[in-house]
Amino acid sequence: MYDVDALRTLVPALSDGTAYFDAPGGTQTPAPVAGVVARTMTSGISNRGTVTASERRAEEVVRGARNAMADLLGADPRGVVFGRSMTQITYDLARTLAAGWSEGDEVVVSRLDHDANVRPWVQAAERAGVTVRWIDFDPQTAELTVDDVAAVLTERTRLVALTAASNLVGTRPDVAAISRLVHDAGALFAVDGVHATAHAGTDVGALGADFHLCSPYKFMGPHCGVLAASPELLETLHPDKLAPSTDAVPERFELGTLPYELLAGTSATVDLIASLGSGDSGTTRRERVLDAMAAIEEHEDRLRLRIENGLVDLGAQLWSRAARRTPTLLFRLPGVADADVHRGLAERGVNAPAGSFYALECSRRLGLGDTGAVRVGLAPYSDAGDVDRLLTALGELV
């Protein structure tokens, strides 16, 4: 049985009485995670090495974080790369891959995606003189299908970039099936897992992602970015780096000294997630993570359905209608401006912002321009009381 009440006691921010529905933009941090970050910062720690205790402590932190993210994602820890953000890593990756592109090649991006998995590829393609092709989606259902992807693949496709879940409307394309098409075309597949990783169990191998990127702060962790790829693929890539820095994988992709405190917090986050399921202590952390993520998904979907039904009862227009989606709802109330909904909810202690949330192409395709609509997103610590407050407040605004 998923114990949301126990989790809520670990999240200090919830004590202010706010109902947080802004999790797609970043979650609140549990005390055990923050405590590890603080203890790491105040411990004796140095640049990584093997001689002093502080050097070894830094080495253990990095190794532990790679293993933790590997367990969360079903990845090889030797292919886990850390960076300042998913956006920064994607830009670095795009520049590196673009060095091997030539005129006549094609790069494919999607109108469903957050701009962090669009603009780096588009800009790199433009600099390399490479054609950009766009995957469309159905604005009526917010569905993006395998056929939509097949329609833009050619023998010249070098890379396809696609989200595993839309941060704006929650749509979860069939990434595994799409990966087979992409690889049959001889292309690489870059998957934005930032939104999806927070809401469902992830298996990078099963998804067929050559590059899978995510951000721990979207699932109750610190602000940093993570790339998971096979170490063999990373060995073939040569990013710009400082001359004295190591050429080892994955370190060759990590510019400068890593933020040890954030990596320690990332490990603590994965440990916390693993504790939220019903798996007994004898199973592996990976098994406990998958068990916990299944419980979280069920919990969040139950709350999402309540919100969705409540919005329908209020006469709201909904754009989140895909068959498979995260607990993320984009809507507009009848007769109330989006900005007024945002402000009105805030006055009632409910955080649910309005905007396009960097999913610019998606918002435009939905006919919402650059301004989007109101978005409600759930987190593992969301509960029925939060939903009651949200629906009551929306009813008052209507």
Buried (B, 14 or more C-beta within 10 A) or exposed (E): EBEBEEBBEBBEEBEEEBBBBBBBBBBBBBEBBBEBBEEBBEBEBBEBEEEEEBBBBBBBBBBBBBBBBBBBBBBBBBBBBBBBBBBBBBBBBBBBBBEEBEEEBBBBBBBBBBBBBBBBBBBBBEEBEBBBBBBBBBBEBBBBBBEBBBEBBEEBBBBBBBBBBBBBBBBBBBBBEBBEBBBEBEBBBBBBBBBBBBBBBBBBBEBBBBBBBBBBBBBBBBBBBBBBBBBEEBBEBEBEBEEEEEEEBBBBBBBEEBBBBBBBBBBBBBBBBBBBBEBEEEBEBBBBBBBBBBBBBEBBBBBBEBBBEBBEEBEBEBBBBBEEBBBBBBBBBEEBEBEBBBEBBBEBEBBBBBBBBBBBBBBBBBEBEEEBBBBBBBBBBBBEEBBEBBBEBBEEBB
